[in-house]
Amino acid sequence: MPKKTVQQRNRRSKAAQPAKEKPAPKEKKAAIEFCKKCGSIMIPEKRRKNTFLKCRSCGYEIQKNIHGLRIVEEKKAPKGIVVLEKDETILPVTDKACEKCDNPKAHWWLQQTRSADEPPTQFFRCTKCRHVWREYK
């Protein structure tokens, strides 16, 4: 008896089995509808015994019989609110008289306000009245 090829074996085994009928795909009904004018999501709105779908953007409405549809929007709760009772700046203090209140102490810092080839500007903030002034070097 001659040897059968793999293809011949597969043909016979498939032919011997009855063809399986695939069930027709079920129609899925979309719970979300979109506005025909602008394409936004339509939101259900109840008025008396009737239910309407209303567009948030353009206001377009259609009457539709809807049961059990609910839209839930969740907002993340803030983790916590940080309350700063006192504005504490961690800046060096120097002996510099305030122009406004004559307080002898002021915080200071340097900041590059002009082009890189020019020296930085030195800022001062009074420790008492918090008045800010600058000096160019």
C-alpha positions in Angstrom: 0.0 0.0 0.0 1.5 3.4 -1.0 2.2 5.9 1.7 -0.2 8.8 1.9 1.1 12.3 2.1 0.2 14.6 5.0 -2.0 16.6 2.7 -4.0 13.6 1.6 -4.5 12.6 5.2 -5.7 16.0 6.2 -8.2 16.1 3.3 -9.7 12.8 4.3 -10.0 13.7 7.9 -11.7 17.0 7.1 -14.0 15.4 4.6 -15.0 12.7 7.0 -16.1 15.3 9.6 -19.5 17.1 9.1 -19.2 20.8 8.6 -19.8 22.8 11.7 -22.1 25.7 11.4 -21.0 28.9 13.1 -23.6 30.7 15.0 -24.6 34.0 13.6 -23.0 36.9 15.5 -25.3 38.5 18.0 -26.0 42.2 17.4 -24.5 44.2 20.2 -26.5 47.2 21.1 -24.3 50.2 21.9 -25.2 51.8 25.3 -23.5 55.0 24.2 -24.9 57.2 21.5 -23.2 60.1 19.8 -24.7 63.4 18.6 -25.5 63.5 14.9 -24.6 67.2 14.7 -21.3 67.5 16.5 -20.2 63.9 17.5 -20.2 64.4 21.3 -21.5 61.8 23.7 -25.3 62.0 24.3 -26.3 62.1 28.0 -29.6 60.6 29.3 -32.0 63.0 30.9 -35.3 62.1 32.5 -38.3 64.4 32.1 -41.5 63.2 33.7 -42.0 59.7 32.2 -39.9 60.3 29.1 -36.2 59.8 28.6 -34.2 62.0 26.3 -30.6 61.9 25.1 -29.1 65.4 25.2 -25.8 66.6 23.8 -23.7 68.5 26.3 -22.0 70.5 23.5 -24.6 71.7 21.1 -27.9 70.9 23.0 -29.3 68.5 20.3 -32.0 66.2 21.8 -33.7 62.9 20.8 -36.4 61.0 22.7 -35.3 57.5 23.4 -36.7 54.7 25.6 -33.7 53.8 27.8 -33.8 51.5 30.8 -31.0 51.0 33.3 -28.4 53.3 31.7 -26.3 55.2 34.2 -23.3 57.4 33.6 -20.9 57.7 36.5 -18.1 60.2 36.6 -15.4 59.7 39.2 -13.1 62.3 40.5 -9.9 61.5 42.3 -10.0 62.8 45.8 -7.0 65.0 46.7 -4.5 63.3 48.8 -4.3 66.1 51.3 -3.9 69.8 51.5 -0.6 71.2 52.7 -1.1 74.3 54.8 1.9 76.6 55.2 1.5 78.7 58.3 4.7 80.6 57.9 6.6 81.5 54.7 10.1 80.3 55.6 12.8 81.2 53.2 16.1 79.4 53.4 18.3 82.3 52.2 21.5 83.8 53.7 21.2 86.9 55.8 23.5 89.9 55.6 23.9 93.3 57.2 22.1 95.5 54.7 19.8 98.3 55.8 16.3 98.3 54.3 15.5 101.4 52.3 11.9 101.3 53.5 12.0 100.5 57.3 15.7 100.9 58.1 15.9 97.3 59.4 19.6 96.3 59.4 19.1 92.7 58.2 18.2 91.4 54.8 18.1 88.1 52.9 20.0 88.0 49.7 20.4 86.0 46.5 22.0 86.2 43.0 20.1 85.9 39.8 21.2 86.2 36.2 18.8 88.8 34.7 20.8 89.9 31.7 23.0 88.1 29.2 25.5 85.5 30.3 28.5 87.6 29.7 27.3 90.3 32.2 27.5 89.9 36.0 24.4 88.6 37.9 22.0 90.9 39.8 22.0 90.8 43.6 18.5 90.9 45.2 17.8 91.8 48.9 14.6 91.1 50.9 14.1 92.8 54.3 13.7 90.3 57.1 11.1 92.6 58.8 8.9 94.3 56.1 9.8 91.9 53.2 10.6 94.8 50.9 12.7 93.6 47.9 15.3 95.7 46.1 18.3 95.0 43.9 21.8 96.1 43.3 23.7 95.7 40.0 27.4 94.9 40.2 
